[in-house]
Amino acid sequence: MMDRYREVIERILELLDTMKEGLDYVQVQLTELKYEEALVVIKDIVDALDSIYNSIQPMESELPENNLAAFTTSIKYNMDNVIKSYEQGKEAYVSEQIEKGIVPSFLVWKKEIERVLRPYVIS
């Protein structure tokens, strides 16, 4: 039944790695105090997150029990906080929020997606 989603799942798994690379890039930009560049990539990561979540919705009823909705809510909350901090001129908080909020919640979210979806593409 999940065969029809195989290509979508493969793209999702690829996008997860791209998002991780983006997050690594953001951290480098922040160490160089390049907040504008970091924020652009964070917004791209939010778009990718939404895209993945929306792609999973049609197959959700066929997936094993998981915590994707809760983990997605958590990472989006953390990303929204970073964007708000930046927009309010609180750059000092941005690096810490990414390091202590976004990165850990992203890694948990990524691991859960891989746990749930990878079995459908392993042949």
Buried (B, 14 or more C-beta within 10 A) or exposed (E): EBEEBEEBBEEBBEBBEEBBEBBEBBBEBBEEEEBEBBBBBBEBBBEBBEEBBEBBEEBEEEBEEBBBEEBBBBBBEBBEBBBEBBEEEEBEBBBEBBEEBBBBBBEBBBEBBBEBBEEBBEE
